[in-house]
Amino acid sequence: MSAVHPPKIQTFDVAARVNTDNKGFARAVDEFRVEPFGLYMSRPMIKRPTAHWIESWLLPDLGICVTDWWWNPGHERDQDFYLDIAVIERGAERWRMTDLYLDIVVCSGRRSEVIDVDEFVEAVAAGLLEPDLAEYAMHRTHETVAALAEHGHDLDAWLATRGITLRWRGRG
């Protein structure tokens, strides 16, 4: 077993245009966009050799954060979207996201794969994730994977049934 960490918490300060990660590092955000269904964030990646830009949509009602990474040459991954299962709290100026360990990699039209189950199990066993949050994470993960599968692993097709259209900087 690896060293288990507490849930990662990020804040998104829309007014100040800052994303603060779980280690307390504040990153300047190029763009925030608030929509009735969620919050969009676009910013450069600092000191990350594998990627140079990140775009994310926080979707609180679905309990997911959808991310599209802009990979550096030689570090591309076979994925279209990365979904964090999370508790997302809306705020007038500041949003907060608590990552619940489980993630889903979406390869559009091909598959959706749940990853980091080992971290989730370790966190639950160590008491770092309360039983109600662990149950919430499991339900969100299963419901999301089932919905993606039902829509041919097409994230946009599934979200459209929920009245959600994601607009991306890097995807045109």
N, C-alpha and C positions, 0 to 999 in steps of 0.2 A: 504494500500500500504506500502511496505517496503521502506527503504532508497535506492534510485536508485544510482548506481555508474557509473562513466564514463567508457568507453570501457577499458577492461583490455589489456595491451600491454606487451608482453614478447619479450626479445631478446635472440638470440642463437648465441653465439660467438664461432664459430667452432675452430678458432686458439687457443683461450684461454681455450677451453673446459668448458665453463660456460653458464648456462641458468639463465637469470635474470628475475624474475617474476614481476608482475605489482606493487608490493610493494617495489621493489628495492632489494629484497633478491637474492644474487648470489649463485647458486648451482653448485657444481662440477658435470660435466657430465662424465659418464663412457665411453660412445661411441657416436660419431657423425659419420654419414655416408652420404655423398652427392651423390645423384644419379641424372641423367638428369631430372627426374620427381619430385624430392623433397629432403627433408632432414630428416634423421632419428636421433632420440635422445633416449638414454637410461641412466637413472640415478636413484639413490636411492631417496626415499621420506624422507625428514627430518621433524621430529616432526609432523607427520600425523598419528594419531592412527588407521585410517581405512586401510591404504595401505603402503607398504614398498618399492615399485618400480614402475616406470612409463616408458613406452616406447611410443614414439609418432613419427608419420610421418607427416611432413608438406608438403601438396600438393598444391602449389600455383595456378596451372592452374585450379584446381577444387574448390579452395576456402574453403578447409577443412583441419583440423588437426585431424588425426585419432590416438586415444590413447587406449592403452591396459594397464589397471591397474593391479598390483599384490596385491590382497587384503590380509589383515591380517585375520587369522582365526576368524570367527564370524562376519566378515564384508563383506562377499562376496555379490555381486549384480547379479541380473538376467540380465546380459548384456555381450556381447562379445567384443564390441567396443563402444567407445564414440567419437562422431564427433563434433568438434567445427566448426561452420561456421565462417570464418575469412578472413581477408585480409592478405596475406602473401607476404612479400617483400624479394626477394632473394638478397643476397649480396655475394661478393667474400669470405669474412671471417665472416660476421655477417648477420644473418637473423632477421627479425622482424615480429611479428604476432600481429594483432589487432583483438581481439575477438569481434564478432558482436552479442553477447548475445544468439542467437539461437543455440541449440544443438540437436543432434540426437543420441538416444541410439539404437544400433543395436543388436538384438537377432538373431543370425544367423539361417536362415531357417525358422524363425517364424514371426518376425515383426521388423519394424523400427519406432521409436516414437520420434516426435519432442517435446522437452521440453524447459523450460525457456521462453516460449512465454510471460509470464507476465513481466519478466525483459525487454524483447525487447520492448514491448508496453510502459512500463514506461519510458524507455530511449528515445524512439522516442517522447513521449509526453513532456518530460522534455527538449527536444532539445539537448540531449547528442549524438544523432546519426543523422547525416545529412541525408536529404531525399534520396540523391543518394546512400549512404551507406545502408540505410534501405531497399531500393528497391533491391540493390545487394544482401543483406542478404536473403531477401524473395525469390528471384529467385534461389540463390544457394541452399537454403533449399528445395524448391519444386523440383528442378531438381535432387537433390541428393536422396530425398525420392522416387521419381518416378523411378529413375534408380535402386535403391535398390529393390523396389517392382518388377520391371520388371525382375530382376535376382534372385527372390525368397529370398530376404533379405540376399543374399550372397555377402558380401563386396568384397571378392577376385574375384568372378565371374564377378561382374560389373567392377572392376578395370582392370581385364585382357582384357576387350574389349577396354580399353584405353591404353593398352600396359604397364600397371603398375603391378609389382609384389612386394608386401611388404614382407620383410624378418624380422622376429621377433626373439629376443633373447629367450624369454620365451615360444614361441610356436614351437620351433624346426626347 
